[in-house]
Amino acid sequence: MTPKEALAEREKLFADAEFFRLWSSGDGAAKERMEQICKDILGNPDGDWSKPPENFGRQGHNGLEIKPGSQHWRGEK
């Protein structure tokens, strides 16, 4: 899976309420799948790492995306 495809897959899975429930409750299969997707986003840990996409570390705030580099992202509410 390319990094772009993996990022799209991660967003799709996080939008799936059942998958998100399984992943956030520690389900082994869901955690393993998400771990593989994150590895695909970042690249090969044996040397071909790429810079993560701008929204890789996305965090929610009242249902809104916190933009990387924003005041809230830096913890300056």
Jmol script that loads the backbone (N, CA, C; Angstrom):
load data "model"
ATOM      1  N   MET A   1       0.860  -1.170   0.000  1.00  0.00           N
ATOM      2  CA  MET A   1       0.000   0.000   0.000  1.00  0.00           C
ATOM      3  C   MET A   1       0.912   1.240   0.000  1.00  0.00           C
ATOM      4  N   THR A   2       0.584   2.203  -0.835  1.00  0.00           N
ATOM      5  CA  THR A   2       1.376   3.431  -0.852  1.00  0.00           C
ATOM      6  C   THR A   2       1.030   4.263   0.384  1.00  0.00           C
ATOM      7  N   PRO A   3       1.896   5.204   0.761  1.00  0.00           N
ATOM      8  CA  PRO A   3       1.565   6.062   1.902  1.00  0.00           C
ATOM      9  C   PRO A   3       0.228   6.792   1.724  1.00  0.00           C
ATOM     10  N   LYS A   4      -0.042   7.254   0.514  1.00  0.00           N
ATOM     11  CA  LYS A   4      -1.303   7.968   0.270  1.00  0.00           C
ATOM     12  C   LYS A   4      -2.499   7.032   0.444  1.00  0.00           C
ATOM     13  N   GLU A   5      -2.402   5.815  -0.075  1.00  0.00           N
ATOM     14  CA  GLU A   5      -3.479   4.832   0.080  1.00  0.00           C
ATOM     15  C   GLU A   5      -3.657   4.452   1.547  1.00  0.00           C
ATOM     16  N   ALA A   6      -2.552   4.293   2.256  1.00  0.00           N
ATOM     17  CA  ALA A   6      -2.621   3.915   3.671  1.00  0.00           C
ATOM     18  C   ALA A   6      -3.256   5.023   4.507  1.00  0.00           C
ATOM     19  N   LEU A   7      -2.939   6.272   4.206  1.00  0.00           N
ATOM     20  CA  LEU A   7      -3.538   7.385   4.941  1.00  0.00           C
ATOM     21  C   LEU A   7      -5.050   7.423   4.693  1.00  0.00           C
ATOM     22  N   ALA A   8      -5.467   7.198   3.455  1.00  0.00           N
ATOM     23  CA  ALA A   8      -6.898   7.157   3.131  1.00  0.00           C
ATOM     24  C   ALA A   8      -7.579   5.998   3.859  1.00  0.00           C
ATOM     25  N   GLU A   9      -6.908   4.850   3.922  1.00  0.00           N
ATOM     26  CA  GLU A   9      -7.462   3.687   4.623  1.00  0.00           C
ATOM     27  C   GLU A   9      -7.597   3.965   6.118  1.00  0.00           C
ATOM     28  N   ARG A  10      -6.602   4.631   6.694  1.00  0.00           N
ATOM     29  CA  ARG A  10      -6.672   4.977   8.121  1.00  0.00           C
ATOM     30  C   ARG A  10      -7.861   5.893   8.392  1.00  0.00           C
ATOM     31  N   GLU A  11      -8.060   6.887   7.547  1.00  0.00           N
ATOM     32  CA  GLU A  11      -9.186   7.806   7.738  1.00  0.00           C
ATOM     33  C   GLU A  11     -10.520   7.070   7.593  1.00  0.00           C
ATOM     34  N   LYS A  12     -10.593   6.137   6.640  1.00  0.00           N
ATOM     35  CA  LYS A  12     -11.808   5.349   6.439  1.00  0.00           C
ATOM     36  C   LYS A  12     -12.105   4.497   7.676  1.00  0.00           C
ATOM     37  N   LEU A  13     -11.074   3.856   8.219  1.00  0.00           N
ATOM     38  CA  LEU A  13     -11.275   3.007   9.393  1.00  0.00           C
ATOM     39  C   LEU A  13     -11.662   3.821  10.627  1.00  0.00           C
ATOM     40  N   PHE A  14     -11.061   4.983  10.797  1.00  0.00           N
ATOM     41  CA  PHE A  14     -11.422   5.805  11.955  1.00  0.00           C
ATOM     42  C   PHE A  14     -12.832   6.374  11.838  1.00  0.00           C
ATOM     43  N   ALA A  15     -13.359   6.448  10.617  1.00  0.00           N
ATOM     44  CA  ALA A  15     -14.740   6.898  10.422  1.00  0.00           C
ATOM     45  C   ALA A  15     -15.737   5.765  10.668  1.00  0.00           C
ATOM     46  N   ASP A  16     -15.239   4.529  10.710  1.00  0.00           N
ATOM     47  CA  ASP A  16     -16.068   3.352  10.951  1.00  0.00           C
ATOM     48  C   ASP A  16     -16.212   3.169  12.462  1.00  0.00           C
ATOM     49  N   ALA A  17     -17.394   3.426  12.983  1.00  0.00           N
ATOM     50  CA  ALA A  17     -17.614   3.403  14.432  1.00  0.00           C
ATOM     51  C   ALA A  17     -17.265   2.058  15.059  1.00  0.00           C
ATOM     52  N   GLU A  18     -17.600   0.963  14.378  1.00  0.00           N
ATOM     53  CA  GLU A  18     -17.316  -0.363  14.938  1.00  0.00           C
ATOM     54  C   GLU A  18     -15.812  -0.626  14.997  1.00  0.00           C
ATOM     55  N   PHE A  19     -15.103  -0.297  13.914  1.00  0.00           N
ATOM     56  CA  PHE A  19     -13.650  -0.494  13.931  1.00  0.00           C
ATOM     57  C   PHE A  19     -13.024   0.388  15.016  1.00  0.00           C
ATOM     58  N   PHE A  20     -13.444   1.643  15.096  1.00  0.00           N
ATOM     59  CA  PHE A  20     -12.876   2.544  16.091  1.00  0.00           C
ATOM     60  C   PHE A  20     -13.124   2.023  17.505  1.00  0.00           C
ATOM     61  N   ARG A  21     -14.305   1.463  17.735  1.00  0.00           N
ATOM     62  CA  ARG A  21     -14.607   0.902  19.058  1.00  0.00           C
ATOM     63  C   ARG A  21     -13.668  -0.259  19.359  1.00  0.00           C
ATOM     64  N   LEU A  22     -13.486  -1.144  18.385  1.00  0.00           N
ATOM     65  CA  LEU A  22     -12.586  -2.286  18.586  1.00  0.00           C
ATOM     66  C   LEU A  22     -11.157  -1.824  18.831  1.00  0.00           C
ATOM     67  N   TRP A  23     -10.676  -0.916  17.986  1.00  0.00           N
ATOM     68  CA  TRP A  23      -9.300  -0.420  18.109  1.00  0.00           C
ATOM     69  C   TRP A  23      -9.074   0.277  19.448  1.00  0.00           C
ATOM     70  N   SER A  24     -10.000   1.151  19.838  1.00  0.00           N
ATOM     71  CA  SER A  24      -9.817   1.915  21.078  1.00  0.00           C
ATOM     72  C   SER A  24      -9.989   1.049  22.323  1.00  0.00           C
ATOM     73  N   SER A  25     -10.645  -0.115  22.179  1.00  0.00           N
ATOM     74  CA  SER A  25     -10.786  -1.015  23.326  1.00  0.00           C
ATOM     75  C   SER A  25      -9.636  -2.016  23.411  1.00  0.00           C
ATOM     76  N   GLY A  26      -8.698  -1.936  22.450  1.00  0.00           N
ATOM     77  CA  GLY A  26      -7.512  -2.776  22.520  1.00  0.00           C
ATOM     78  C   GLY A  26      -7.613  -4.095  21.779  1.00  0.00           C
ATOM     79  N   ASP A  27      -8.589  -4.237  20.884  1.00  0.00           N
ATOM     80  CA  ASP A  27      -8.723  -5.468  20.110  1.00  0.00           C
ATOM     81  C   ASP A  27      -7.435  -5.741  19.340  1.00  0.00           C
ATOM     82  N   GLY A  28      -6.891  -6.947  19.499  1.00  0.00           N
ATOM     83  CA  GLY A  28      -5.604  -7.301  18.908  1.00  0.00           C
ATOM     84  C   GLY A  28      -5.566  -7.181  17.394  1.00  0.00           C
ATOM     85  N   ALA A  29      -6.595  -7.689  16.721  1.00  0.00           N
ATOM     86  CA  ALA A  29      -6.618  -7.645  15.253  1.00  0.00           C
ATOM     87  C   ALA A  29      -6.718  -6.205  14.751  1.00  0.00           C
ATOM     88  N   ALA A  30      -7.546  -5.407  15.400  1.00  0.00           N
ATOM     89  CA  ALA A  30      -7.704  -4.004  14.988  1.00  0.00           C
ATOM     90  C   ALA A  30      -6.408  -3.231  15.228  1.00  0.00           C
ATOM     91  N   LYS A  31      -5.755  -3.478  16.364  1.00  0.00           N
ATOM     92  CA  LYS A  31      -4.489  -2.796  16.649  1.00  0.00           C
ATOM     93  C   LYS A  31      -3.411  -3.193  15.644  1.00  0.00           C
ATOM     94  N   GLU A  32      -3.359  -4.481  15.314  1.00  0.00           N
ATOM     95  CA  GLU A  32      -2.367  -4.961  14.354  1.00  0.00           C
ATOM     96  C   GLU A  32      -2.605  -4.350  12.971  1.00  0.00           C
ATOM     97  N   ARG A  33      -3.869  -4.278  12.565  1.00  0.00           N
ATOM     98  CA  ARG A  33      -4.184  -3.674  11.263  1.00  0.00           C
ATOM     99  C   ARG A  33      -3.783  -2.207  11.224  1.00  0.00           C
ATOM    100  N   MET A  34      -4.095  -1.473  12.289  1.00  0.00           N
ATOM    101  CA  MET A  34      -3.749  -0.053  12.330  1.00  0.00           C
ATOM    102  C   MET A  34      -2.237   0.138  12.372  1.00  0.00           C
ATOM    103  N   GLU A  35      -1.546  -0.732  13.071  1.00  0.00           N
ATOM    104  CA  GLU A  35      -0.084  -0.643  13.128  1.00  0.00           C
ATOM    105  C   GLU A  35       0.526  -0.831  11.741  1.00  0.00           C
ATOM    106  N   GLN A  36      -0.005  -1.798  10.987  1.00  0.00           N
ATOM    107  CA  GLN A  36       0.502  -2.021   9.636  1.00  0.00           C
ATOM    108  C   GLN A  36       0.206  -0.824   8.738  1.00  0.00           C
ATOM    109  N   ILE A  37      -0.969  -0.252   8.875  1.00  0.00           N
ATOM    110  CA  ILE A  37      -1.326   0.921   8.070  1.00  0.00           C
ATOM    111  C   ILE A  37      -0.395   2.080   8.397  1.00  0.00           C
ATOM    112  N   CYS A  38      -0.101   2.289   9.673  1.00  0.00           N
ATOM    113  CA  CYS A  38       0.811   3.367  10.064  1.00  0.00           C
ATOM    114  C   CYS A  38       2.214   3.125   9.514  1.00  0.00           C
ATOM    115  N   LYS A  39       2.656   1.880   9.510  1.00  0.00           N
ATOM    116  CA  LYS A  39       3.961   1.561   8.920  1.00  0.00           C
ATOM    117  C   LYS A  39       3.953   1.856   7.429  1.00  0.00           C
ATOM    118  N   ASP A  40       2.845   1.550   6.761  1.00  0.00           N
ATOM    119  CA  ASP A  40       2.740   1.826   5.334  1.00  0.00           C
ATOM    120  C   ASP A  40       2.746   3.333   5.064  1.00  0.00           C
ATOM    121  N   ILE A  41       2.182   4.108   5.966  1.00  0.00           N
ATOM    122  CA  ILE A  41       2.177   5.563   5.798  1.00  0.00           C
ATOM    123  C   ILE A  41       3.602   6.094   5.916  1.00  0.00           C
ATOM    124  N   LEU A  42       4.342   5.591   6.905  1.00  0.00           N
ATOM    125  CA  LEU A  42       5.682   6.118   7.182  1.00  0.00           C
ATOM    126  C   LEU A  42       6.782   5.516   6.323  1.00  0.00           C
ATOM    127  N   GLY A  43       6.606   4.306   5.878  1.00  0.00           N
ATOM    128  CA  GLY A  43       7.625   3.684   5.039  1.00  0.00           C
ATOM    129  C   GLY A  43       8.294   2.514   5.733  1.00  0.00           C
ATOM    130  N   ASN A  44       9.374   2.062   5.166  1.00  0.00           N
ATOM    131  CA  ASN A  44      10.107   0.887   5.614  1.00  0.00           C
ATOM    132  C   ASN A  44      11.025   1.240   6.791  1.00  0.00           C
ATOM    133  N   PRO A  45      10.838   0.620   7.960  1.00  0.00           N
ATOM    134  CA  PRO A  45      11.681   0.943   9.112  1.00  0.00           C
ATOM    135  C   PRO A  45      13.143   0.512   8.947  1.00  0.00           C
ATOM    136  N   ASP A  46      13.434  -0.251   7.900  1.00  0.00           N
ATOM    137  CA  ASP A  46      14.810  -0.691   7.679  1.00  0.00           C
ATOM    138  C   ASP A  46      15.601   0.263   6.793  1.00  0.00           C
ATOM    139  N   GLY A  47      15.096   1.467   6.595  1.00  0.00           N
ATOM    140  CA  GLY A  47      15.901   2.432   5.861  1.00  0.00           C
ATOM    141  C   GLY A  47      15.177   3.357   4.915  1.00  0.00           C
ATOM    142  N   ASP A  48      13.973   3.032   4.496  1.00  0.00           N
ATOM    143  CA  ASP A  48      13.277   3.864   3.534  1.00  0.00           C
ATOM    144  C   ASP A  48      12.188   4.714   4.184  1.00  0.00           C
ATOM    145  N   TRP A  49      12.451   5.247   5.352  1.00  0.00           N
ATOM    146  CA  TRP A  49      11.455   6.066   6.045  1.00  0.00           C
ATOM    147  C   TRP A  49      11.234   7.351   5.279  1.00  0.00           C
ATOM    148  N   SER A  50      10.014   7.805   5.285  1.00  0.00           N
ATOM    149  CA  SER A  50       9.685   9.086   4.676  1.00  0.00           C
ATOM    150  C   SER A  50       9.073   9.984   5.738  1.00  0.00           C
ATOM    151  N   LYS A  51       9.122  11.261   5.494  1.00  0.00           N
ATOM    152  CA  LYS A  51       8.507  12.212   6.420  1.00  0.00           C
ATOM    153  C   LYS A  51       7.005  11.925   6.463  1.00  0.00           C
ATOM    154  N   PRO A  52       6.399  11.895   7.657  1.00  0.00           N
ATOM    155  CA  PRO A  52       4.964  11.611   7.719  1.00  0.00           C
ATOM    156  C   PRO A  52       4.159  12.714   7.035  1.00  0.00           C
ATOM    157  N   PRO A  53       2.994  12.370   6.492  1.00  0.00           N
ATOM    158  CA  PRO A  53       2.136  13.384   5.884  1.00  0.00           C
ATOM    159  C   PRO A  53       1.759  14.446   6.915  1.00  0.00           C
ATOM    160  N   GLU A  54       1.402  15.606   6.445  1.00  0.00           N
ATOM    161  CA  GLU A  54       1.075  16.742   7.313  1.00  0.00           C
ATOM    162  C   GLU A  54       0.036  16.381   8.373  1.00  0.00           C
ATOM    163  N   ASN A  55      -0.977  15.588   8.007  1.00  0.00           N
ATOM    164  CA  ASN A  55      -2.051  15.295   8.964  1.00  0.00           C
ATOM    165  C   ASN A  55      -1.928  13.915   9.613  1.00  0.00           C
ATOM    166  N   PHE A  56      -0.725  13.312   9.620  1.00  0.00           N
ATOM    167  CA  PHE A  56      -0.545  11.991  10.211  1.00  0.00           C
ATOM    168  C   PHE A  56      -0.896  11.986  11.695  1.00  0.00           C
ATOM    169  N   GLY A  57      -0.473  12.989  12.433  1.00  0.00           N
ATOM    170  CA  GLY A  57      -0.719  13.038  13.874  1.00  0.00           C
ATOM    171  C   GLY A  57      -1.980  13.773  14.249  1.00  0.00           C
ATOM    172  N   ARG A  58      -2.957  13.749  13.372  1.00  0.00           N
ATOM    173  CA  ARG A  58      -4.197  14.490  13.598  1.00  0.00           C
ATOM    174  C   ARG A  58      -4.782  14.177  14.969  1.00  0.00           C
ATOM    175  N   GLN A  59      -5.257  15.200  15.621  1.00  0.00           N
ATOM    176  CA  GLN A  59      -5.919  15.041  16.917  1.00  0.00           C
ATOM    177  C   GLN A  59      -7.240  15.793  16.865  1.00  0.00           C
ATOM    178  N   GLY A  60      -8.242  15.242  17.498  1.00  0.00           N
ATOM    179  CA  GLY A  60      -9.538  15.899  17.509  1.00  0.00           C
ATOM    180  C   GLY A  60      -9.683  16.856  18.674  1.00  0.00           C
ATOM    181  N   HIS A  61     -10.449  17.896  18.459  1.00  0.00           N
ATOM    182  CA  HIS A  61     -10.761  18.848  19.519  1.00  0.00           C
ATOM    183  C   HIS A  61     -12.196  19.276  19.298  1.00  0.00           C
ATOM    184  N   ASN A  62     -13.099  18.803  20.145  1.00  0.00           N
ATOM    185  CA  ASN A  62     -14.516  19.089  19.987  1.00  0.00           C
ATOM    186  C   ASN A  62     -15.001  18.718  18.596  1.00  0.00           C
ATOM    187  N   GLY A  63     -14.501  17.611  18.062  1.00  0.00           N
ATOM    188  CA  GLY A  63     -14.912  17.143  16.753  1.00  0.00           C
ATOM    189  C   GLY A  63     -14.236  17.836  15.593  1.00  0.00           C
ATOM    190  N   LEU A  64     -13.327  18.754  15.856  1.00  0.00           N
ATOM    191  CA  LEU A  64     -12.632  19.485  14.805  1.00  0.00           C
ATOM    192  C   LEU A  64     -11.182  19.041  14.724  1.00  0.00           C
ATOM    193  N   GLU A  65     -10.623  19.129  13.546  1.00  0.00           N
ATOM    194  CA  GLU A  65      -9.212  18.779  13.368  1.00  0.00           C
ATOM    195  C   GLU A  65      -8.329  19.878  13.939  1.00  0.00           C
ATOM    196  N   ILE A  66      -7.277  19.462  14.620  1.00  0.00           N
ATOM    197  CA  ILE A  66      -6.265  20.405  15.084  1.00  0.00           C
ATOM    198  C   ILE A  66      -5.180  20.430  14.026  1.00  0.00           C
ATOM    199  N   LYS A  67      -4.985  21.554  13.395  1.00  0.00           N
ATOM    200  CA  LYS A  67      -4.015  21.665  12.308  1.00  0.00           C
ATOM    201  C   LYS A  67      -2.591  21.660  12.863  1.00  0.00           C
ATOM    202  N   PRO A  68      -1.698  20.847  12.267  1.00  0.00           N
ATOM    203  CA  PRO A  68      -0.298  20.849  12.698  1.00  0.00           C
ATOM    204  C   PRO A  68       0.289  22.254  12.620  1.00  0.00           C
ATOM    205  N   GLY A  69       1.012  22.611  13.644  1.00  0.00           N
ATOM    206  CA  GLY A  69       1.634  23.922  13.691  1.00  0.00           C
ATOM    207  C   GLY A  69       0.739  25.009  14.253  1.00  0.00           C
ATOM    208  N   SER A  70      -0.549  24.712  14.446  1.00  0.00           N
ATOM    209  CA  SER A  70      -1.460  25.725  14.974  1.00  0.00           C
ATOM    210  C   SER A  70      -1.172  25.979  16.451  1.00  0.00           C
ATOM    211  N   GLN A  71      -1.772  27.022  16.968  1.00  0.00           N
ATOM    212  CA  GLN A  71      -1.570  27.383  18.369  1.00  0.00           C
ATOM    213  C   GLN A  71      -2.019  26.219  19.274  1.00  0.00           C
ATOM    214  N   HIS A  72      -3.143  25.603  18.982  1.00  0.00           N
ATOM    215  CA  HIS A  72      -3.631  24.499  19.802  1.00  0.00           C
ATOM    216  C   HIS A  72      -2.710  23.283  19.676  1.00  0.00           C
ATOM    217  N   TRP A  73      -2.192  23.034  18.475  1.00  0.00           N
ATOM    218  CA  TRP A  73      -1.256  21.915  18.234  1.00  0.00           C
ATOM    219  C   TRP A  73      -0.039  22.052  19.135  1.00  0.00           C
ATOM    220  N   ARG A  74       0.448  23.275  19.289  1.00  0.00           N
ATOM    221  CA  ARG A  74       1.626  23.525  20.113  1.00  0.00           C
ATOM    222  C   ARG A  74       1.294  23.558  21.601  1.00  0.00           C
ATOM    223  N   GLY A  75       0.018  23.401  21.952  1.00  0.00           N
ATOM    224  CA  GLY A  75      -0.380  23.399  23.358  1.00  0.00           C
ATOM    225  C   GLY A  75      -0.599  24.769  23.942  1.00  0.00           C
ATOM    226  N   GLU A  76      -0.785  25.741  23.056  1.00  0.00           N
ATOM    227  CA  GLU A  76      -0.994  27.121  23.498  1.00  0.00           C
ATOM    228  C   GLU A  76      -2.453  27.506  23.361  1.00  0.00           C
ATOM    229  N   LYS A  77      -3.332  26.733  23.961  1.00  0.00           N
ATOM    230  CA  LYS A  77      -4.767  26.924  23.833  1.00  0.00           C
ATOM    231  C   LYS A  77      -5.105  28.380  23.752  1.00  0.00           C
TER     232      LYS A  77
END
end "model"
wireframe off; spacefill off
backbone 0.3
color backbone group
